[in-house]
Each structure stands twice: as structure tokens, then as C-alpha cells.
């Protein structure tokens, strides 16, 4: 299956504003552009839209982990997981 990725719209970012505010507050993480965050000079987190809706891709070592973000329950599960790291 081919996944079509695109940057996220301003409207979609607005729905994730609380989440984005938390990313901005993480020490050492910098916002490179809308929905794109980096740490230690490397991309760390990207918010995108694709055929699944909103997704967040988080770097874990050399790999990227993908999380669906379209529904409130998906965002809550993601934050619980990220909260354990930070």
C-alpha cells in the first residue's frame, strides 16, 4: 500500500494546538516549521496528513514510529506514551 504524505494544514494544526504547545515546552526541542520539531540537530517529530488522516511520526533511534492522531482517544494515547519518555 502506498502512503501519500503531505504537510499538515493550518486548520489541522489548530486542532492539535494543545499538543503542539507541549512539544514546544520540551527542553532541547525546537520547532523547525509548522508541525516539524527537531532535537540535537535531527528531526524528532513530524505531524502530517495522509490517507489515514492526521498522523504523527516520532524518531526512535534510526526508525520512525507512526501514531494516528485524528481522534481525541488517539491523541490521548499518544500523549500518555510520550509522557513516559519526558
Order of alpha helices (4+ residues) and beta strands (2+ residues): beta-alpha-alpha-beta-beta-beta-beta-beta-alpha
